[in-house]
Amino acid sequence: MARHASRSDPRHAVVSTPRRVKTANRNATAKKPRRHVVAAIAFDGISPFHLSVPCVVFGEDRSDGGVPVFDFRVCSIEPGPLSTTAGFSIAATHGLEALADADTIIVPTWRDPHEDPPEALLDALRAAHARGAQLVGLCLGAFVLAAAGLLDGRPATTHWAWASDFAHRFPKVKVDPQVLYVDDGDILTSAGTAAGLDCCLHVVRKLCGAQSANYVARRLVVPPHRQGGQAQYVQQPMPHDVRGNRLAALLDWVHGKLDAPHTLDSLAGRAAMSRRTFTRHFKAATGTTVGAWLLAQRLARAQQLLESTDESIESIAGMAGFGSTASLRQHFTDAFRTSPSAWRREFRGV
């Protein structure tokens, strides 16, 4: 038998060993999961700051924190080095052909909202959408998706400064200029650069769960999750005085006690401010109302508990401060167009 043959017998040294190696390699290849392909669009005259948003979220290996590694590609719509608005050039290693098997395609911005994107790019985006790819238009990237006709009849947003022009050019799009980003299932759009980062973290959350998104956010030193419905911008910064410090401490305290009942009056009293003063400072600091902020924090807590614990829906409703499963289900469905149970099933297998 072969296992008893002399090591000097060339018949067994040549035939048996390579066969076992090839079989092992085939098995290893078969078990290796396919990485989620994320492609970012680049072009001549691009803002490197906008391009850096998807790059820093999806292009770096954070497997040490349990984040799946993406197959990330920067795909240029033009050959050769690309100029940037910052005065230096970049070179993309892929062209539009690399979009053919991309699972998520991100248009990080566009160089001129009055310029029609090239038809080759629009055709590639239409083909990707038709085969089921997820499309993301950050900031002025929403203009590109709209030019491809992919936003007709759908909700979307873009940078507030260009929202009126966007609505005029694309009247079939249901544009909302007030929100940070819009998740319409297979197509997402966002406002400016910071909102684009929020949107990309939201995509990570959808693909990989809250723990992965929170880990990426911590590495970037940004808030782990901001709901898309928050206001796009704060009209004036929170003053760095004792009121600002008290309010910041109050928000941290509330975040740790979301299961407790909170009202505008109780929070104003805890901050030692009048109702009117507290409302004004709260809106300046968060860009939203007390009620909307509380709801967003409670929804985020419910998401985290659904994704990372085995607590019952009833228990999660109490822990997140909704009081009842009916209230949790109503708000959750209104915000995410799915039930808490369906959300848990979606993320439990990731």
N, C-alpha and C positions, 0 to 999 in steps of 0.2 A: 504494500500500500504506500501511497505517496508520503504519509507522515513518517514512515520508517526508512525512507531512502537516504542514501549518503548525501551530505551537503556538497560533495564534490561532483555529484551527478548533475550535469547541466540541463537535463530534461526537466527536472523539477525546479531548479533554480530559475529557469526562464519562464516556464509555463504557469506555475501555480502562484508565485508571488505577485506578478502584475495583475492577474485576474482578481485577486483579493483586493488589491489597492483600487482598481477601477470600480469594483462593486461598492466599496466603502465610499468612494468619491461620488458615485451616482446617488447613494442613499443620503449623503450629506447635502447634495444639491437639491434633492427632492424635498428635504425637510426645511430648507431655508425659505422663510416667508418672503414674499415680494414686498418691497418697500413702497410706501405711498409716494407717488411722484408729484412733486410740487414744482411748477415752472413759473418764473417771474419774467415778464416782458420788459426788455430794455430797448432803447432807441437813441438815435443821435439827438443831443440836446437834453438828455434826461437829468433830472435833479438827483444827485447821488444820495441825498438824505432820504428821499422817498423810496429809492431802490433799496436802501439799507434796511428798511422796515421788514419786508419779507425775508431778506437775507439773514438778519440777525435772529428772527424767530424760527425759520425753517432750515436755514443753511448750516447751523452749527450742531455738532454732536453733543447732546446732553444725555446720553444713555446712562451716565453715572447717576442721574437723578430719576431714572426709570422712564425717560421720555423716548419713545420710539425714534429711530434715526430715519429721516426722510431722504428720498432721492431728490435732491434739490438741484434745479437747473436755472441758469439765467439765459434766456433765449432772445437774441437780437433780431429785430426786423430788418436790419441793414448790415451789410458786410463791413469788415474792417473795424478799426478802433472807433469808439463812440465818444463824441465830445460830451461834456457835462456842463451844467450851469455853474459849477464851482471852479472851472478853469483847467481841469485836468481831464485826461481821457481814460476810458476803460475798454477792456476787450472781453466780449462774451464768448464762451466756448461753444455755444449752441446757436442754431438758427431756428426758424419756425418749424422745421421738420421734427424737432424734439418735442413739440406739443402733441404729437400723434398719440402717445400713450400716457399723457399726463392726466393724473386724477384731479388735481387742483391747479388752476391757472390764475395767476394774479397779475392784473394790470396796475402797477403801483401809482401811476399818474399818467398825464399826457402833456406834451410840450406846449400845446396851444389849443384851448377849447374851441377856437374858430377854425382850426385845421381839420379836415377830414382825414381820419386814419387811413393808411394804405389798404387797398382791397384784399391783399394777401393776408394781412393780419385779421381783418374782419371775417374772411372766409375760414381761416383757421379756428377762430373763436366759435363761429357758427357750427363747424364740424365737431368741435370738442363738446359743445353743449348738446348737440344731437346724439352723441354717443354716451352721454351721461356724466361728463366731467363737471366738477364744481367750479364756477367762475367767480372771481372776486375783483371788483373795481374799487381801488382805493383813491380817495380824493378825486382828481380830474380823470382818473381811470374809468369812472362811471360814464364819462362822455364816450369812451371807446365802446363800452358794452351797449350803450344806447344807440350809437351809430351803426352797430351791427344788427340792430332791431331786436336785441335780446331782452330789453327792458320794457317793451311795449305791453301796456296793461298791467304792469307790475309795480310794486312800491320800490322806491330807491331814494338814495340821498347822495349828496356831494358836498364839497366845501361851501359853506354858507355864502361866501362872497360871490360865488358863481351860480348859486341856486336859481336865481331869476332867469339868467341866460339859459341855463339848462332846461328849465321848464318851458321857455319860449321855443327853443330849438327842438325839443322832444315832447310835444304836447300829449302824446299817448302814455307817457310815463307818469306814474303817481308819485311825484317828488315830494319828499318831506325834508325841508331845509333845517329842521330844528334838532334832529337826532344825531347821535354819534355814528351809528351804522344801522343798516337794515339787513336782516337775515331773512331772505325769502326762499329758503330751502336750498336749491341748487345754485342760486345766484345771491351774492352779498355785495353791498356797496357801503362805502364809508365816507365820512367827512375828511378833514385835513389830516396831517401827518400823525398827530397823537391819537386821533380817532382810528387811523389806519392801523396803528399798533394794537389798539383795543380790539379791532376787528380780527386781526391775525391771531391774537390770543384766544378770541372766541372760536376761531376755526380750529385751533389746537384743542380747545375744550371739546368741541364737537367730535373730533377725530379720536382723541386720546383720553379724554376725561379731565376732571377738575384738578387732580393731583399733578398731572403733567403740565397743564396750563399755569397752575400756581407756581410750579418749580421754575418754568421759563420766566415768569413774571418776576420772581424773586431774584433770579440771576440778572435780570435787566433793571432791577430796582424800580419797578413800576407797580401800581396797584394791580392785584391779581385779576380782578374782573370788574368791568364797568358795563352795566346794561346798555344796550344800544339805544334805548329810549331816553337816556339822559341828554341834557342840553349840550349843544356843540361847543359852546364857549362861555366862559365866565366874563361878564362885562367889566368887573374890576377885581383885583386880587384881594384876598383876605388880609387886612392890616396886621402887621406883626406887633400887636400890643397885647395887653392882658386879656382882652375880650377874645382875640384870636386864639390865644393859648388855652383859655377856658373852653372855647368851642371845640378845638381839636381834641382836648381831653374828653369832652362830653361825647363826641362821635365815637371815640375808642370805647368808652364805657357802654354806650348803647349797643355797639357792635358785639360786645361780649354778653349782653343781656337782651338779645332779640326776642326771647321767650316771654319777657315781661311786657305788660301793657305800657305804651308810651303815647302821650298826647303832646300837642304843641304847647299847651300850658304847663304840663309837668316838666318838659324839657327846658322851656324858657326859665322856669323857676329854678331848676337845677343849675342852669348857667348864670343865674343871678342877673337876668336881663328881663326887660319888659317884653311882652308878647310881640310888639311891633319891632323893637330893636332886634330881638332874636330872629324874627322872620327875615329881616333885612340882611343880617350877617350870615344867616344860614344859606340864603339864596346866593349871596356873593361867594361863599366858600364852596358850595356844591353845585351851583347852577340849576338847582331844582328845589322843590318844596319839601317840607318835612315828611309829608305823607308819601310822596313819590320816592324819596330816598329810603324811607323805612321799608316800603314795599320791595324796592330793588335789593336791599340787603337781605330781606327775608327770603326772597326768591333765590338769591345766590346761596344762602345757607341751606335751603331745601335741596337745591341741586347737589351741593356738596355731600349732604347726608344720603341722598338717593344713590349717588355714585360710589360712595366709600363705606357705607354701613349696611347692616341687615335690619335696621330699625323698621318697624311697620309704618305705613303711610300715616296712620293716626298719630303715632309717636312723633314722627317728623313734623307733622302739622303743629303740634304743641311746641316742639323744640325750636322751630323756626318762627314762632309767634303768630301763627295764623288762627289758632284757637280751635279750629275744626277742620276735618278732612274736606268738607264741602267747600270751605273758604279757600283752602290750599288748592284744590282741584280747579276751582273757578279762576283764581288768579294765575295759576300755572298754565292753564289752557289758554287764557287770554294773552299771556306773554310769549309762550313758546309753541302754541298751536299743537300741543300734545299733552297727554295726561302724565302725572307723576309716575305711574306704573310703567307706561311706555318709555318714559325717559330712562328709568332704571334698567329696563330690559335692553335699551339701546347701548348703554354704557357698560353694563355688567360684563359683556363679552370682550371688551377692549383690553 
